[in-house]
Amino acid sequence: MIRDAWVLFTKDLVIEARTRERVAAMALFAFIVLVTFGFAFDPARTDLRPVFAGLVWVEIFLAGQMGIARSFAVERETDVLTAIRLSPVDPMAVICAKLMVNGLLLLVVEAVAVPLSFSLFHVPARFPLAPFLLVMALTTLGFLVSGTLLSAVSLHLRMGELLLPLFLFPLLVPVILGGVESLGFVLSGHVDAAYGWLRIIVAYDALFLALSLWLSDSLWEV
């Protein structure tokens, strides 16, 4: 299964490297959201530290949703679901490969967008690095796992890419709340208070990882 997942991951990465379709759309959307918030809140006159965590996650989740919605674009446009069912590839490997690709693309966007957010919103980047990275990683994982799973489900729906946000964001409420609260506590220096919210995010991540692996076989049979 690991070998199959790596081969599929490499294949999707080569396709993305040739087209740069998803990463360009995600980066552009993140930049638009960033600039829009910058003009709307006027950080030169307003202290945005109390709402900074929420702004960051709105930016990341909206940009990430654009990439996740296109996770199975090749499979949808070339109608290869039958080939997936008939091939000897473990269906679990397909989900794992898509999850890794989505994670890598979102990591690239976060690596650029988050530092820009600190700079544009005039928020001092003084915080413990390890808890900050832990919050970012766990919250991003929860978003990726649930988003990739629903993206696979949307393959079988008409206008699935359009319907995906309607199903995804209500499902993300625990991750959104946990990510905003825990990141806010870390940025304000109250690291211990963030761990209670991190437990919720960890439970969410574990639940959707288990669901993704459990449903991987039946996703292609719907």
N, C-alpha and C positions, 0 to 999 in steps of 0.2 A: 504493500500500500504506500509506503514512504517513497519508494522509487517511482511509482506511478504519479504520486502527487508532485514530486520534483520535476518530472518530465512535463507534466501539464503546466506547472508553474513557469518553467522555462519557456514553453510555447507561448503562453499568454504574455510573458514579459517581452519576448521578441516581437510579437504583434504590436504591443503598446510602444515599444521603442521605434518601430517603423512609422506608426501613425501619430503617436503622441496625442491621441484624441482625448483620452480621459484626464490625464495629468494636466494638460493645457486648460481644459474646461474647468477642472477643480481649482487650479491656481488662479485663473481669471475670476472665477466666481468669488473665491476667498478675498481677492484684492478688491473687487467691487463692494463686497460687504464691509470690508475694513475701511475703505474710503468713505462709504456712506455713513457709517457710524462716526467716523472722524469729523465729518462736516455736521452731522446731526447733533452731536453732544458738545462740540467745541472744547476739546480737552485743554486748550490754553486757558480757559476761564473756569472750567468745571473739574473738580476732583473726581476722577472716574475709578478710583481704587475700590470703592464699595461695590461697583457693578462690573468690574473688569472681568471677573471669572465668568459671568454670564455672557458677556460680549465675546469672549474667546471661544466658548463652547458653541454659541450660535454660529459663529463664523466657521468653525471646524465641522459641525454637524451638517450645515447646509451645503458646504463644499463637498464633504464626504458623500452625502446622499447622491449628488450628481454622478460621482464615480461608481458608487455601488449600483445605481440604477442600470448602468451599462455593463455590469459584471458578466452577464450572459448574452451580450449583444451578438457575438459571433454565433453562438448556439441558436439564438432566436432567428437571426437573419438567414442562416444557412440550413435551418431545420435539421439539426443533427441529433435530436433527442432519441430517435430510433437507433442511431449509430451508438449512442452512449449506452442504451439498454442492451444492445447486442454485443458490444465490445467486452473483452476480458478485463477492462479497467475497473477497479473497485470504485463504486459510486462515492464512497467516502473520500477517495483521493481527489475527486472533482471538487467537492466542497472545500477540502483543505487547500487545494491549489488556488481556488478563487479567493479564499480568505487571506492567503499569503500575498497574493497580488494586490488585493484591496488594501491590505495593511501597509505594504511597501509604498504604494502611491500616496496614501494618506499621510504616511510618515514624512515623505518628501514635502508635501504641502504644509504640514505642521512645522517642519524645520525652518521654513521660510516665513510662514504667516505669524507664528507666535512671537518670535523676536521683533518683527515689524509692529505687532500689536503693542508691545511694551514701549517701543519707540514712539509710535504715532499717538498713543493715548497718554503719553507722559507719565507712565506708571513706573516707579523705580523697581529694578529687578534685583531686589534684596530679599532673598528667601532661601531656606535650606534646599539644596538641589535634589538630594535623594528623594525626599517625600514628594517634591514637585514632579519628578519624573515618574514616580510610582503612581500618583494620581492620574497623570496624563496617559500612562500605559494601560492601566486597568479600565479607565473610562473609555478610551479609544477601542480597547478590545471588546467591551460590551457592545459598543456601537457597531463594530465590524461584524461580530458574530451574528447578532440579530438581523442586521442589514443584509448580509450575504445569504442567510437562510430565507428571508422574505423575498430577496431577489430571485432565488431559485423557484420559490413558489409562484412568483408573478409570471414566470415563463408560460404558465398554463392559463393566464388571464388575458382577455382582450384589453389593450391599452395598459398592460402591466406596468410599464415604466411610469405612467402617469398616476396609477393607483398606488404605487409603492409608498410614497410619502404619507398617504392617508392611513395606511396600515402601520407604517414604521414608527412615526413619531409618537402616537399614543402608547405604543409598546415600549418606547424609550424613556418614559416618564421616570422610572426609578434611576436610570443611568444619568439622565439630565439633572435631576435633583441632587443625586449623589455627587456627580462631577462638579456642579456649580458650588455646592456647599463645601465639599472637601478641598477644592482648589482655593476657594475664598479663605478658608481657615489656614491653609499652608502659606498663602501669600501674606496673610496678616500676622504670621508667626505663631499661630495656635495649632501646632502640628498634632498634638494629642487629641484635640477635638475633631480632627479630620478622620481619625481611624474608625469611628463609629459609622460614618457614611461609607468608608471604604469597605467595610464588611458587607454592606448592602450591595455594592458594586461587584464584589467578589462572588457573592451568592448568585447574582444575576448572570455574571460571566459563566459560572459553572453550569447553571441551568441551561443556558442557550447553547453552550458547547455540547452538553449531553444531548439536547434535542437535535442539534444539527447532525451529530453522529448517528443517533438513533433513527432519524428520518431520512438519512441519505439514500437508502435503498428505494424507499417509496416515492421520493421526490420525482423520479423519472417515470413513474408508473401512473401518475395522475392523468 
